[in-house]
Amino acid sequence: LKLKEISYIHAEGYAAGELKHGPLALVDTEMPIVILAPNDEMLDKLKSNMEEVQARGGELFVFADENSGVVEKDRQHVVQIPAVNEWLAPIIYSVPVQLLSYHVAVLRGTDVDQPRNLAKSVTVE
C-alpha cells in the first residue's frame, strides 16, 4: 500500500499460496517482484514460487530471514533480515519495505511528504 501511495506504482501483495491464481501470468523480465521470506512454515512454498518467477525471467528482490537459506544469484537480490520470533517478524519486515517504498518514490521524483489524493484519516461509514 505504501508503495502505491507515495510512488504511484501499481503494486499488489499476494500470499505464497496465491501465486498460481493469476499473478504468475503477469511475470516477465520487466516485472520486479518483492518477496518477504521469513523462516516460517511457508518458506518452502515461497522458495518454490521464487523458482517459478525466475523461470519466467522475473527479477526478485528478497527480504529473507538470515536462517532461510535464500541466497543471491542471477536476477535474485537478497537483503538478510535478522532472525526474530515469529510474532515480531511482521514488525521487523515492515521497516525495510517502508524504506523501499520511500526510496522508490524519491527516485521517481514524487513528493513523499505530501502524496496526492491521500486523506489524513479514514472515515468509517
N, C-alpha and C positions, 0 to 999 in steps of 0.2 A: 504494500500500500504506500509506504513512504517513497519508494522509487517512483511510483506514478505521480504522487502529489508534488514532488519537488523537481523532477527531471522531465516529466511529461512523456515518459516512455510507457508503452503498454506492457505490463508485466503481470503475470499470474502465478500464484503459488499452488502447487499440487502435492498431495500426499504421495508417498512412494508407490502405493498400490494403484494409483490412478493414471500412471503414465501411458498405458496402452489404450486408454479410453479417450483418445483424441489428441492430447498434447504431442505425442510422438510423431504424428503426421506433420507437425509444424517444424520439426528439427531439420536443419540443413547447415551448411558451412557459415551462413550469415546469422545464425541464431545462437547467441551466447546463452548458456544455461548456468544458473547459480544453484548450487546444491549445498544444503546443510546436512552434514553427516555425523551426528552424534553416535557414540559407540553404544547402540541400544539394540533391541530385538529386531528392528527393521533394517539394520545395516546390510545384511546380505542381500535383501531385496533392493536396497538402494544401489549397491555395487552392481547388481545385475542391470538396473536401469541405466547406470553410467555407461556400461558396455553397450547397451542399445543405442544410446545417444552418440557415443563415439563411432559406432558402426555406420551411422548416418552422417558423419562429418561434423557433428556438433562440437563446439568448444566449451569445455567445462571449467567453471570457477568454483572450487570446492572448499568450503569451510569444514574441516574434518577434525574430529577428536584425535588427539595425539596418539592414542592407542588403537585407532581404527584400521591401520594398515593401508590407508589410502595414500598413494604417493604421486609425485609429479611424473608426468610423461607427456608425450606429444599431444597437444591440444587439451591437456588437463593440468590446470594450475591449482595448487593446494596451499591453503593457509591453515596451519596447525592451530587448533584451539586446545587449551589446557583441559585435561580430563577433570570432570566435576561430577557430583552427584546428579542423577537424572532429574531431580526436582529443580536443580539450579540451571540445567542446560538451556531451557528457553530464555532465561535472562542473559546468560553468557553469550549465546548465539545471536541475540538481538543487537549487541554492540557492534560487531563487525558489519552486520547487514545495514545498520543505520549509517555507519561510516561509508560503506559502499554507495548508498543512496546519495549521501551528501557529495561525495567526490564525483560521481557521475553527473550530478546536477551542476556542479561547478564547471566541469569540463564542457558541458553543453551550454554554459553561459546563462543559466537561469538564476533568478533571484531566490536563493534558498531561504532568505529571511521573510519573504512575502510571497508565498506561492499564490498563483492566480486561482480565483474561484474557490477558496478554501475558507470555510467558516471556523471561527474560534471555538464553537461549541456545537454539540449535536442536540437537536430537539427531538424528543420522543413524542410521537403523536398517538 
